[in-house]
Amino acid sequence: MVRFCYNIHMRIAFLSDIHGVPSALESALSAADSLGYDRLVLLGDLLYHGPRNGVPSLYDPEKVAEMLNGLKDRIVAVRGNCDAEVDQMMFEFPMMSDYAILEAGSETFFLTHGHLWNERRLPPLGMGTVLAHGHTHIPELTTLACGLKIFNPGSVSLPKGGSVRSIGYFDGERLSHVST
């Protein structure tokens, strides 16, 4: 497990399911830049498109790695179900942990991709924690009866369920979705 603690007002951009599409990543980063962010959280499936998705148009995982490596000092990343150890060789930041804990001011985020931990299989978390995950490619922000918040930023490149390409954003107080 990886734990990051920041005792400041922190703005966080959440990206998931890039699947090797640099043009979609560029749009997502542009949206994040316009909002301003201190940390870039990557919730997995960074390079490979997976066998269920087909090859996305403009697929270029090397370019995606290059773009993300340029932001390595601001990135916190976890592994998705399409990420492999060979992908880690492309990155200059760690991205193979199944989950990480990020504390930003008064908020605690459990970061994971969603294929292992999700609203159907909850990790052992306290009330008020945010379970941030991707995997479904559908944006979500709900609070369960137990007080746990579920936050999915949606997909940067392959939205599903009638959703549009999107990222998540935490402004230091509120969570939201931003279309890209």
Secondary structure by P-SEA (a helix, b strand, c coil): cbbbbbccbbbbbbbccccccaaaaaaaaaaaaaacccbbbbccccccccccccccccccaaaaaaaaaaacccbbbbbcccccaaaaaaccccccccbbbbbccccccccccccccccccccccccccccccccccccccccccccbbbbbccccccccccccccbbbbcccccccccc
